[in-house]
Amino acid sequence: MQLEREGIFLEDTACFYLAEISMALGHLHQKGIIYRDLKPENIMLRNNGHVKLTDFGLCKESIHDGTVTHTFCGTIEYMAPEILMRSGHNRAVDWWSLGALMYDMLTGAAPFTAENRKKTIDKILKGKLNLPPYLTQEARDLLKKLLRRNASTRMGAGPRDALDVQGHSFFRHMNWDDLLAFKVEPPFKPFLQSADDVSQFDSKFTSQTPVDSPDDSTLSESANQVFLGFTYIAPSVLENINEKFTFEPKSRSPRKLLGSPRTPVSPMKAEGEDGWSQGPPFPEVPTTTSSLLPPTDTPMEVFNVEQMDISSNMEVSAPLPIKKTLGSNTGPFMKPAHPAGGKRPKNRRMNH
């Protein structure tokens, strides 16, 4: 709700949230878990203003160095190319999603969007990365390194994982020990009157009547036997399978952009290639990377904004805001990461 109201972050505010998210992802990766569903809707704030990552339904366990998985899942606008290609993926997909999230925070939209999911996928696999000129050089560089289509050269894909991302100059003013100890003052703290205060959530959701309330009853042993070996796949995914992945738009996200529904895709197993075309290699390749996935030949070209395509304690959480509070300071190198006005364009706002 706050994101729709305010539009975009200042870079120092984005830096704080991205730093905490990188620590959360790094912790999961150390446990052999990839997250696979990083997006604004899944990032909440505790009552002290610090980040809380939520919704672990698409996580995959036992993914260590050299291990890949082929499950097709996530939210289209934040899904890494290797998931869309179904060529096998690992923890590097989370760093692509972090780059897409960072782009969204600083510009008001995901880096690759279109009027339907098929065209959005085409842009993710082959489109140009447009970086507005108002971004600092540090932000531009980090975005380009996180949004590399070749997963083996993507920042964070190496054995150091989160440490490589956290060592980037965009975070050079961050004290990581203090951040881990909650000693860094958050840029925003939600005003909550009680532990069950839901005022920070959009009333369109809190006013709805629950239809799938928790059920404490248990099935009998005979009833459980009926469902042995079964897993659930969302009907929308089954339809896409039958339609050979035509990806007609089916909006589910409360933050739907105009003509670009952020539609979560439920997990499903898919093998083999799907014929997506691939282009030439990336212009730059880091000196220390681990070959986790076969290299692809697709460039990530960078164009100016003129070429942008506009088609213990009780913890209380609130939606991730993007509001700059009074008295907050911008870092020595940070500058407002938005053009004059700082509002999300009208065509990218959700109607209320």
Secondary structure, DSSP 4 states (H G I P E B T S, - for coil): -HHHHH----HHHHHHHHHHHHHHHHHHHHTT-B----SGGGEEE-TTS-EEE---TT-B-S--TT--B-B--EEGGG--HHHHHTS-B-THHHHHHHHHHHHHHHHSS-SS--SSHHHHHHHHHH--EE--TTS-HHHHHHHHHHT-SSGGGSTT-STTTHHHHHTSGGGTT--HHHHHTT-SPPS-----SSTT--TTS-HHHHTSPPSS--------HHHHHHTTT-----HHHHHHHHTTS--------TTPBTTB---EE---B--S-------PPPS---SS----S--------EE-GGG-----PPP--EE---PPPTT----SS---SS-TT----GGGSPP-
